[in-house]
Amino acid sequence: MNITLEFSAIQKLPECIVYINKQPKYQGPVIDVIHIEHFDEGTMELSIAFTNKKPEDTVVNSTGDIVEDKSFELDRIVIDKYDLEELKWESKYQASNGVVYNKCLFFGPPGEFIIHLENPILPWMLRTRHRYKDDDPNWQEDYNYYDKACKLLEQI
Amino acid sequence: MQTTRTNITDIRLLAWTLAKASATNQLDIHGEYTWAFPKKDEFQDVRWRYRSIFSSGNSIKDPDVIEFVQKLNISQFLLDPWTVEKFEDDFRSYVNAGNNYKLKNFDLFKYIGFSAGTQESFLNYYLMNNSKRMRVFRGDYWWHMDIWEKAGIQWAYIEDDDIKEGDACICSYPFALTGDKHTHFDWLVDECNRKNVGLMVDFIYLPNSIDCVDIDLSSPCIREITFSFSKTFPVQCAKIAVRMLKDKPQDPMQMSNDENICNRLSAGLAHSIIKEFPIDYMVTKYRDKQTHWCKKLGLTQTKVVHFGLGDDYTGYGRDSATAWCSPFNEQQGRYNLGMLYENENLLKNINLF
């Protein structure tokens, strides 16, 4: 599978390591778009570790407001042409100090963004959406037909 | 209708595959409407298209007709003031040459007019009967009901009330929903005659039918009849149809004919087609394929060569809330088999034929 991670609000040259199932797939500066690949089918953990954040990166004024910081935000996760859209919030941010922020795409404190996905991604998306909205009871059946049709057409 | 043996599993796989092939440009013959192309090659777009693979009543996209049409120089017809007249002159004998139906007293319909699709004829019928209540059987062309609702025209299904003076009826024959004569068609003709109510007979699928239409057109109530090209030949978007009447009409459409301002591109195209392809062309060419697919998919073969009848394969795709274009478009169970015929090579290559 092809995974595209899109970032924004990149401040003060942050660096990260992107892991799949604890295996590093990218290590370096946080840039607007990072592409990685993963080939094993089944469940997978995608994580993005914020690796170079230090206390001195955060500058506060006399009233305690942050005026300068090393940080970034995760905007989009696109996997095999499917934008996860709202499903990117099916994640957590585990700060190094042990605090866990659910549904957090902001990389402020040192820590790690974690989301559990599957390869292929489409059935995971359909199932997860149905779990929340309860509006797609036929998703599994339709996905099976779709998958079969894709494989048939790949023959030619 | 034989509903218990419809092979829904195979039908769904075919529909998904054709929908996916629409998105990936793998069809032998492409669709002619924007809605026939998934916006993106992604699951939800393909899924949307999947639900409409067998809908619509449009013609089989026959490759030989398409090739013939593509080679025509239709702009020449703009320069010929007799283009429409030539088409109209030849249309009567074209219909008369058909052997798969019986139109007794067809020659009573002396007045022939080019129609920008049958929809132009329908609109003129509504207009010239604007003080009357429109009547159709359930399952007839949804466009009537949709327009009547939107235009505030009074109407009622024939099943819901007696035929009364002041009504104006329309009935397709073969009937749009079933590809066969409506079971109450003869009753309707008798009622219309008894109540002095006009009945427009829409021969929309006549050229594609076999052993279905047998009608005596001398009935007084049958004053006008219509023929569509878009259900017979792949020229849907050229808007070609013909209206015929026993008495000369006085309406906008007739005025366009009298003024000689009808669409010559379409009329010339239509004339070229009827000179090249006989009226039973599709029946002759595709009847065996209809038999094949109906047998394979557990559908009931209809008397219209591109239709089969069976259970609704979408289950959730055609209720009034999600019907295509209109809540009146309820065609559950009528399968347009055209895409199966048109994409035979593709389906053979992936062992779905």
Chai-1 contact restraints between the chains, C-beta under 6 A:
chainA,res_idxA,chainB,res_idxB,connection_type,confidence,min_distance_angstrom,max_distance_angstrom,comment,restraint_id
A,L122,B,F43,contact,1.0,0.0,6.0,A-B,restraint_1
A,Y145,B,R12,contact,1.0,0.0,6.0,A-B,restraint_2
A,Y145,B,L13,contact,1.0,0.0,6.0,A-B,restraint_3
A,Y145,B,W16,contact,1.0,0.0,6.0,A-B,restraint_4
A,Y146,B,W16,contact,1.0,0.0,6.0,A-B,restraint_5
A,Y146,B,F43,contact,1.0,0.0,6.0,A-B,restraint_6
A,A149,B,W16,contact,1.0,0.0,6.0,A-B,restraint_7
A,A149,B,T17,contact,1.0,0.0,6.0,A-B,restraint_8
A,A149,B,K20,contact,1.0,0.0,6.0,A-B,restraint_9
A,L152,B,T17,contact,1.0,0.0,6.0,A-B,restraint_10
A,L152,B,I350,contact,1.0,0.0,6.0,A-B,restraint_11
A,L153,B,K20,contact,1.0,0.0,6.0,A-B,restraint_12
A,L153,B,A21,contact,1.0,0.0,6.0,A-B,restraint_13
A,L153,B,Q26,contact,1.0,0.0,6.0,A-B,restraint_14
A,Q155,B,I350,contact,1.0,0.0,6.0,A-B,restraint_15
A,I156,B,N349,contact,1.0,0.0,6.0,A-B,restraint_16
